[in-house]
Amino acid sequence: MPMDYNESGKFFTEVIRKKPIRVIIQTTQQLIHGNVHIRPEARLKDEIDQGELSLAITEAVVYGNTGEILYKSKFLAVNRRQIVWILPEEDLLESKSE
C-alpha cells in the first residue's frame, strides 16, 4: 500500500473506498440488521471470506430470540465463526409479514 508523509513526519495512507450493503445476519444466538461495507468492485461474499476474525457491521440492530431489540450501535464487530447465514436485504424476495 503506498504511503506518503509530509515534512513533519505525518504519514498519509491511501483511502479505501467502500459501499455499504444492508444485510440481515443470523448468528448462533441473535439476528442482526446492519451494513457490511465492501469495495465497489467486490462482492459481499468476497468481504465475508476474508481471513480476519471479525466482520465489521455499522448501524447495527441486534435482536433476541423473541424479536426484541437487545442493542443498537453505530459499530459492531461480529466473530465470523458465529455467523450462520447472511442475507443482503436487496435480495429479499418476501418478508415475514407477506
Residue frames as a rotation matrix with the C-alpha (Angstrom) as fourth column:
MET 1
0.591 0.807 0.000 0.00
0.807 -0.591 0.000 0.00
0.000 0.000 -1.000 0.00
PRO 2
-0.160 -0.677 0.718 1.55
0.572 -0.657 -0.491 3.37
0.804 0.332 0.493 -1.00
MET 3
0.542 0.266 -0.797 2.26
0.827 -0.338 0.449 5.68
-0.150 -0.903 -0.403 1.90
ASP 4
0.103 -0.456 0.884 3.14
0.392 -0.798 -0.457 9.38
0.914 0.394 0.097 1.80
TYR 5
0.295 -0.018 -0.955 4.41
0.934 -0.205 0.292 11.60
-0.201 -0.979 -0.043 4.56
ASN 6
0.847 0.025 0.531 4.94
0.193 -0.945 -0.264 15.33
0.495 0.326 -0.805 4.98
GLU 7
0.021 -0.947 0.321 7.96
-0.096 -0.322 -0.942 17.26
0.995 -0.011 -0.097 6.25
SER 8
-0.045 -0.002 0.999 6.82
-0.963 -0.265 -0.044 16.96
0.264 -0.964 0.010 9.88
GLY 9
-0.904 -0.427 0.019 6.72
-0.422 0.883 -0.208 13.16
0.072 -0.197 -0.978 9.61
LYS 10
-0.140 0.926 0.351 2.93
-0.592 0.206 -0.779 12.71
-0.794 -0.317 0.519 9.48
PHE 11
-0.935 -0.195 0.297 2.01
0.061 0.735 0.675 9.60
-0.350 0.649 -0.675 7.46
PHE 12
-0.068 0.911 -0.406 -0.85
-0.848 -0.267 -0.459 9.52
-0.526 0.313 0.790 4.96
THR 13
-0.754 -0.114 0.647 -2.22
0.122 0.943 0.309 6.24
-0.646 0.312 -0.697 3.64
GLU 14
-0.880 0.449 -0.152 -4.45
-0.227 -0.118 0.967 5.62
0.417 0.885 0.206 0.66
VAL 15
-0.407 0.833 0.374 -8.17
-0.725 -0.046 -0.687 5.78
-0.556 -0.551 0.623 1.47
ILE 16
-0.981 0.170 0.093 -10.00
0.194 0.842 0.503 2.58
0.007 0.511 -0.859 0.57
ARG 17
-0.534 0.843 -0.070 -13.46
-0.845 -0.528 0.084 3.44
0.034 0.104 0.994 -0.71
LYS 18
-0.947 0.321 0.005 -16.26
0.319 0.943 -0.091 1.05
-0.034 -0.084 -0.996 0.22
LYS 19
-0.478 0.865 0.155 -20.02
-0.578 -0.442 0.686 0.97
0.661 0.239 0.711 -0.24
PRO 20
-0.694 0.274 0.666 -22.48
-0.566 0.364 -0.740 -0.13
-0.445 -0.890 -0.097 2.46
ILE 21
-0.547 0.574 -0.610 -24.71
-0.228 0.598 0.768 -3.15
0.805 0.559 -0.196 1.82
ARG 22
-0.103 0.605 0.789 -27.74
-0.994 -0.079 -0.070 -3.61
0.020 -0.792 0.610 4.10
VAL 23
-0.507 -0.149 -0.849 -27.77
-0.268 0.963 -0.008 -7.16
0.819 0.223 -0.529 5.43
ILE 24
0.626 0.559 0.544 -29.54
-0.758 0.272 0.592 -9.47
0.183 -0.783 0.594 7.83
ILE 25
-0.389 -0.830 -0.400 -27.13
-0.557 0.558 -0.616 -11.74
0.734 -0.017 -0.679 9.71
GLN 26
0.834 0.552 -0.002 -28.14
-0.365 0.554 0.749 -14.83
0.414 -0.624 0.663 11.67
THR 27
-0.353 -0.916 0.192 -25.59
-0.789 0.181 -0.588 -15.74
0.503 -0.359 -0.786 14.31
THR 28
-0.651 0.066 -0.756 -25.73
0.256 0.957 -0.138 -18.73
0.715 -0.283 -0.640 16.61
GLN 29
-0.629 0.362 -0.688 -27.62
0.743 0.020 -0.669 -16.62
-0.229 -0.932 -0.281 19.19
GLN 30
-0.113 0.557 -0.823 -29.02
0.140 -0.811 -0.568 -13.41
-0.984 -0.180 0.014 17.62
LEU 31
0.312 0.242 0.919 -30.34
0.950 -0.061 -0.307 -11.82
-0.018 0.968 -0.249 14.45
ILE 32
-0.254 -0.504 -0.826 -28.52
0.411 -0.829 0.379 -8.66
-0.876 -0.243 0.417 13.33
HIS 33
0.692 0.365 0.623 -29.60
0.722 -0.355 -0.594 -5.99
0.004 0.861 -0.509 10.84
GLY 34
0.436 -0.566 -0.700 -26.92
0.048 -0.762 0.646 -3.58
-0.899 -0.315 -0.305 9.64
ASN 35
0.881 -0.210 -0.425 -24.40
-0.473 -0.329 -0.818 -2.57
0.032 0.921 -0.389 6.98
VAL 36
0.365 -0.857 0.362 -21.40
0.567 0.514 0.644 -4.52
-0.738 -0.030 0.674 5.72
HIS 37
0.616 -0.219 -0.757 -19.00
-0.526 -0.830 -0.187 -2.33
-0.587 0.513 -0.626 3.73
ILE 38
0.387 -0.451 0.804 -17.47
0.633 0.764 0.124 -3.74
-0.671 0.461 0.581 0.55
ARG 39
-0.632 -0.634 -0.446 -15.18
-0.012 -0.568 0.823 -2.40
-0.775 0.525 0.351 -2.17
PRO 40
0.080 0.755 -0.651 -17.19
-0.744 -0.389 -0.543 -1.26
-0.663 0.528 0.530 -5.23
GLU 41
-0.097 -0.173 -0.980 -15.66
-0.917 0.399 0.020 -3.95
0.388 0.901 -0.197 -7.48
ALA 42
-0.948 -0.318 -0.010 -16.09
-0.278 0.841 -0.464 -6.74
0.156 -0.437 -0.886 -4.90
ARG 43
-0.048 0.927 -0.372 -18.99
-0.085 0.368 0.926 -8.98
0.995 0.077 0.061 -3.91
LEU 44
0.493 0.308 0.814 -20.45
-0.822 -0.141 0.552 -9.45
0.284 -0.941 0.184 -0.43
LYS 45
0.983 -0.131 -0.125 -19.03
0.152 0.972 0.180 -13.00
0.098 -0.196 0.976 -0.47
ASP 46
0.213 -0.962 0.172 -15.54
0.391 -0.077 -0.917 -11.58
0.895 0.263 0.359 -1.03
GLU 47
-0.098 -0.193 0.976 -15.85
-0.678 -0.705 -0.207 -9.49
0.728 -0.683 -0.061 2.15
ILE 48
0.762 0.478 0.438 -17.24
-0.646 0.506 0.572 -12.43
0.052 -0.718 0.694 4.14
ASP 49
0.913 -0.369 -0.177 -14.44
0.324 0.916 -0.239 -14.76
0.250 0.161 0.955 3.01
GLN 50
0.283 -0.857 0.430 -11.58
-0.479 -0.515 -0.711 -12.52
0.831 -0.005 -0.557 4.16
GLY 51
-0.045 -0.443 -0.895 -9.30
0.416 0.806 -0.420 -14.13
0.908 -0.392 0.148 6.73
GLU 52
-0.637 -0.199 0.745 -9.99
-0.474 -0.662 -0.581 -11.66
0.609 -0.723 0.327 9.56
LEU 53
-0.911 0.248 -0.329 -11.55
0.407 0.664 -0.628 -12.96
0.063 -0.706 -0.706 12.77
SER 54
-0.317 0.812 -0.490 -14.33
0.410 -0.349 -0.843 -10.31
-0.855 -0.469 -0.222 12.87
LEU 55
-0.375 0.344 0.861 -16.76
0.849 -0.246 0.468 -8.85
0.373 0.906 -0.199 10.36
ALA 56
-0.923 -0.004 -0.384 -17.44
0.186 -0.880 -0.436 -5.12
-0.336 -0.474 0.814 10.82
ILE 57
-0.149 0.944 0.295 -21.12
0.931 0.033 0.363 -4.08
0.333 0.329 -0.884 10.90
THR 58
-0.996 -0.091 0.008 -22.29
0.084 -0.944 -0.320 -0.46
0.037 -0.318 0.947 11.04
GLU 59
-0.454 0.876 0.166 -25.71
-0.858 -0.479 0.185 0.88
0.241 -0.058 0.969 12.08
ALA 60
-0.770 0.026 -0.638 -26.30
0.030 1.000 0.005 -2.47
0.638 -0.015 -0.770 13.79
VAL 61
0.019 0.786 0.618 -29.53
-0.983 -0.097 0.155 -3.57
0.182 -0.610 0.771 15.48
VAL 62
-0.866 -0.358 -0.348 -29.27
-0.267 0.921 -0.284 -6.83
0.422 -0.153 -0.893 17.44
TYR 63
0.128 0.984 0.126 -32.46
-0.854 0.045 0.519 -8.82
0.505 -0.174 0.846 18.06
GLY 64
-0.568 -0.233 0.790 -33.03
-0.706 0.630 -0.322 -11.54
-0.423 -0.741 -0.522 20.68
ASN 65
-0.977 0.120 0.176 -34.73
0.170 0.935 0.310 -14.89
-0.128 0.333 -0.934 20.19
THR 66
-0.183 0.982 -0.037 -38.22
0.821 0.132 -0.556 -13.44
-0.541 -0.132 -0.830 20.64
GLY 67
0.121 0.196 0.973 -37.66
0.887 -0.461 -0.017 -10.47
0.445 0.866 -0.230 18.28
GLU 68
0.900 0.185 -0.395 -36.98
0.377 -0.786 0.490 -7.86
-0.220 -0.590 -0.777 20.95
ILE 69
0.555 -0.737 0.386 -34.25
-0.037 -0.486 -0.873 -5.30
0.831 0.470 -0.297 20.30
LEU 70
0.632 -0.432 -0.643 -31.29
0.775 0.362 0.518 -6.05
0.009 -0.826 0.564 22.56
TYR 71
-0.092 -0.758 -0.645 -28.83
0.477 -0.603 0.640 -3.44
-0.874 -0.249 0.418 21.29
LYS 72
0.904 0.130 0.407 -28.38
0.420 -0.446 -0.791 -0.65
0.078 0.886 -0.458 18.75
SER 73
0.278 -0.887 -0.369 -24.90
0.332 -0.272 0.903 0.51
-0.901 -0.374 0.219 17.82
LYS 74
0.681 -0.140 -0.719 -23.10
-0.634 -0.605 -0.483 2.55
-0.367 0.784 -0.500 15.18
PHE 75
-0.071 -0.757 -0.649 -20.43
-0.835 0.401 -0.377 -0.20
0.546 0.515 -0.660 15.06
LEU 76
0.636 0.207 0.743 -20.39
-0.598 0.740 0.306 -3.89
-0.487 -0.639 0.595 15.89
ALA 77
-0.373 -0.759 -0.534 -17.66
-0.901 0.434 0.012 -6.48
0.223 0.485 -0.846 15.28
VAL 78
0.693 0.665 0.280 -19.11
-0.694 0.720 0.005 -9.96
-0.198 -0.198 0.960 14.77
ASN 79
-0.341 -0.776 0.531 -16.98
-0.539 0.624 0.566 -13.08
-0.770 -0.093 -0.631 15.14
ARG 80
-0.252 0.214 -0.944 -17.14
-0.950 0.130 0.284 -14.74
0.184 0.968 0.170 11.73
ARG 81
-0.929 -0.138 -0.345 -17.27
-0.094 0.986 -0.141 -18.21
0.359 -0.099 -0.928 13.36
GLN 82
-0.713 0.700 -0.045 -20.61
0.149 0.089 -0.985 -17.29
-0.685 -0.709 -0.168 14.95
ILE 83
-0.351 0.579 -0.736 -22.29
-0.849 -0.528 -0.010 -16.43
-0.395 0.621 0.677 11.62
VAL 84
-0.209 0.409 0.888 -24.82
0.208 0.906 -0.368 -18.99
-0.955 0.108 -0.275 10.38
TRP 85
-0.056 0.189 0.980 -26.02
0.997 0.055 0.046 -17.05
-0.046 0.980 -0.191 7.30
ILE 86
-0.582 -0.098 -0.807 -26.06
0.113 -0.993 0.039 -13.56
-0.805 -0.069 0.589 5.75
LEU 87
0.037 0.685 0.728 -28.83
0.974 0.138 -0.179 -12.18
-0.223 0.716 -0.662 3.53
PRO 88
-0.961 -0.275 0.014 -28.45
0.269 -0.925 0.270 -8.94
-0.061 0.263 0.963 1.57
GLU 89
-0.337 0.897 -0.285 -31.70
0.163 -0.242 -0.956 -7.01
-0.927 -0.369 -0.065 2.09
GLU 90
-0.264 0.210 -0.941 -31.76
-0.842 -0.526 0.119 -6.06
-0.470 0.824 0.316 -1.61
ASP 91
-0.804 -0.078 -0.590 -32.09
-0.419 0.778 0.468 -9.79
0.423 0.623 -0.658 -2.43
LEU 92
-0.796 0.558 0.236 -35.00
0.001 0.390 -0.921 -10.32
-0.606 -0.732 -0.311 -0.06
LEU 93
-0.872 0.487 0.060 -37.96
0.156 0.158 0.975 -11.61
0.465 0.859 -0.214 -2.10
GLU 94
0.233 0.961 0.146 -40.63
0.025 -0.156 0.987 -11.62
0.972 -0.226 -0.061 0.59
SER 95
-0.647 -0.437 0.625 -40.83
-0.558 -0.287 -0.779 -10.80
0.520 -0.852 -0.059 4.25
LYS 96
-0.941 0.274 -0.201 -42.49
0.339 0.712 -0.615 -12.50
-0.025 -0.646 -0.763 7.22
SER 97
-0.539 0.764 -0.355 -45.44
-0.164 -0.508 -0.845 -10.07
-0.827 -0.397 0.399 7.02
GLU 98
-0.446 0.374 -0.813 -46.41
-0.895 -0.183 0.406 -11.09
0.003 0.909 0.417 3.46
